[in-house]
Amino acid sequence: MNTEENIVLTEAVFYTLLVLHAPLHGYGIMQETKRLTDGRLVLSAGTLYGAISSLLDKGWIEALPAAEDSRRKEYVITPAGRLVARNELTRLHELVENGDKIIN
């Protein structure tokens, strides 16, 4: 069994992977996460850059080459990151379905 199938992601990491299905820089990740959650989840710079560092180390995202006239570094999800995000989505669906069965 692939060890990446048993990983439980924090909400900040899940949303970072989710929004990086399109290239974004750090501020863009923060803004898109805030937009998707209607302002419920606001990533601090420390949380975001800690997550980016960890995701880069794991190979789940990669930095794109920066344009010569830009100081902003953009990131994008890798195939390994897509697998991790997909596995987390499957886990979350199961969690909701089981909660619905019991609570409703």
Buried (B, 14 or more C-beta within 10 A) or exposed (E): EEEBEEBEBEEBBBBBBBBBEEEBBBEBBBBBBBEEEEEEBEBEEEBBEEBBEEBBEBEBBBEEEEEEEEEEEBBBBBEBBBBBBEBBBEBEEEEEEEEEEEEE
